[in-house]
Amino acid sequence: MLPILEKELSEKRGWTTSDELLDYFAIGQATPGIIAVNVATFVGYKKAGVIGGCISTLGMVSPSIIIITLIAKFISNFSEITWVQTALRGINVSVAAILTVAVYKFSKKSVKSVFGFVLLLIAFTLIFVFKVNTVWVIFGSAILGVLLAALRGEFRKTEPVAETVADTAESEAKHD
């Protein structure tokens, strides 16, 4: 979905930036539901508030419900036909290729350091070799991110950057 969403929402329509879309996509993966529906909800909310979020969600869900209902009604008539089975196997291969491209593009935009690449390899190994549930990998990554930010001091309060001319004059007068 990511390449399709990026082409439609960022490049073609300009409704969101690529970085925002990656954020929406990441949150959509971590929350229950279909990623495309979650992303549509975020974009709809960004464009038109709560009403926009509701309408975009309905717009994403309605065609699927109609199509799935029709397929479910007639699937038993077609499931045993050889050419239908062959077509579905071909579709599976093309979907695998599309997913591979999406993962590659997503990782190019997301992995920006050696540490990020190591984290990617660890997550991949945990999920595909050790069969760890992706929810645990996401939670673990989030906790690790918070801990690293805390160690770097990214949660400390910062002093106001801009001083007014009056503050500067007052400070200089006290030091004289």
C-alpha positions in Angstrom: 0.0 0.0 0.0 2.8 2.4 0.8 3.9 3.1 -2.9 0.2 3.5 -3.9 -0.5 5.8 -1.0 2.6 7.9 -1.6 1.9 8.3 -5.3 -1.7 9.3 -4.7 -1.5 11.3 -1.5 1.9 12.9 -1.6 3.0 13.1 -5.2 -0.3 13.4 -7.2 -2.6 15.3 -4.8 -0.2 16.9 -2.3 -2.5 16.2 0.6 0.4 15.1 2.8 4.2 15.1 2.8 6.2 11.8 2.4 7.4 12.2 6.0 3.8 12.7 7.3 2.7 9.7 5.2 5.5 7.5 6.8 4.3 8.6 10.2 0.7 7.8 9.4 1.8 4.5 7.9 3.8 3.6 11.0 0.9 4.5 13.4 -1.5 2.7 11.1 0.7 -0.5 11.5 0.8 -0.2 15.2 -3.0 0.4 15.6 -5.8 -2.1 15.0 -7.3 -2.1 11.6 -6.3 -2.0 8.0 -3.4 0.3 7.3 -4.9 2.0 4.3 -8.1 2.8 6.2 -6.1 4.2 9.2 -4.0 6.4 6.8 -7.2 7.6 5.1 -8.6 8.5 8.4 -5.5 10.5 9.4 -5.4 12.3 6.0 -9.2 13.0 6.1 -8.8 14.4 9.6 -5.9 16.6 8.5 -7.8 18.0 5.6 -11.3 18.4 7.2 -11.3 17.5 10.9 -13.5 14.9 12.4 -16.0 14.9 9.5 -13.2 14.5 7.0 -11.8 11.5 9.0 -15.2 9.9 9.1 -16.0 10.4 5.4 -12.6 9.3 4.3 -12.9 6.1 6.4 -16.3 5.4 5.0 -15.0 6.0 1.5 -12.2 3.5 2.0 -14.4 0.8 3.6 -17.5 0.9 1.5 -16.1 -0.4 -1.8 -14.3 -3.2 -0.1 -17.5 -4.3 1.8 -19.5 -4.3 -1.5 -16.8 -6.3 -3.4 -16.2 -8.8 -0.6 -19.9 -9.4 -0.2 -20.3 -10.1 -3.9 -17.2 -12.4 -4.0 -18.4 -14.3 -1.0 -21.7 -14.9 -2.6 -20.2 -16.4 -5.8 -16.8 -17.8 -4.7 -18.0 -21.4 -4.4 -18.9 -21.3 -8.1 -15.3 -20.3 -9.1 -13.0 -21.8 -6.5 -12.5 -25.1 -8.3 -11.8 -23.7 -11.8 -8.2 -24.3 -12.7 -7.6 -21.0 -14.4 -9.0 -19.1 -11.4 -6.6 -21.0 -9.1 -3.7 -20.2 -11.5 -4.7 -16.5 -11.7 -4.7 -16.3 -7.9 -1.2 -17.9 -7.7 0.0 -15.3 -10.2 -1.6 -12.5 -8.2 0.2 -13.8 -5.0 3.6 -13.6 -6.8 2.9 -10.0 -8.0 1.8 -9.0 -4.5 5.0 -10.4 -3.1 7.0 -8.3 -5.6 5.0 -5.1 -4.7 5.6 -5.7 -1.0 9.3 -6.2 -1.5 9.5 -2.9 -3.3 7.5 -1.2 -0.6 9.7 -2.5 2.2 12.8 -1.4 0.3 11.4 2.1 -0.2 10.1 2.4 3.3 13.5 1.2 4.8 15.4 3.7 2.6 13.4 6.5 4.1 13.3 5.2 7.7 16.8 3.8 8.2 19.1 6.8 8.5 22.0 5.4 10.5 24.0 2.2 11.2 22.1 1.9 14.4 18.8 2.0 12.5 20.0 -0.7 10.1 21.1 -2.9 13.1 17.7 -2.4 14.6 16.0 -3.3 11.3 18.1 -6.5 11.2 17.2 -7.4 14.8 13.5 -6.8 14.2 13.6 -8.9 11.0 15.4 -11.7 12.8 13.0 -11.6 15.8 9.9 -11.7 13.5 11.0 -14.1 10.8 13.5 -16.4 12.5 12.2 -16.5 16.1 8.5 -15.9 15.3 8.1 -13.1 17.8 4.8 -11.4 17.5 5.2 -8.0 15.7 3.3 -6.3 18.5 6.1 -7.1 20.9 8.7 -5.9 18.4 6.8 -2.6 18.0 6.4 -2.1 21.7 10.1 -3.0 22.3 11.2 -0.6 19.6 9.0 2.2 21.1 10.5 1.6 24.6 14.0 1.5 23.2 13.3 4.8 21.4 12.1 6.5 24.5 15.0 5.2 26.5 17.5 6.4 24.0 15.9 9.8 23.8 16.0 10.0 27.6 19.7 9.1 27.6 20.4 11.7 25.0 18.6 14.3 27.2 15.9 15.0 24.6 13.3 15.3 27.3 14.9 18.1 29.3 13.3 21.5 29.5 15.1 24.0 27.4 15.5 27.7 28.2 13.7 30.2 26.1 15.8 31.0 23.1 14.8 34.5 22.3 15.4 37.4 24.7 13.7 40.6 24.2 15.7 43.8 23.9 14.4 44.9 27.3 15.5 41.7 28.9 19.0 42.1 27.4 19.3 45.7 28.6 18.0 44.7 32.1 20.6 41.9 32.3 23.4 44.2 31.3 22.4 46.8 33.8 22.5 44.3 36.6 26.0 43.2 35.6 27.3 46.8 35.5 
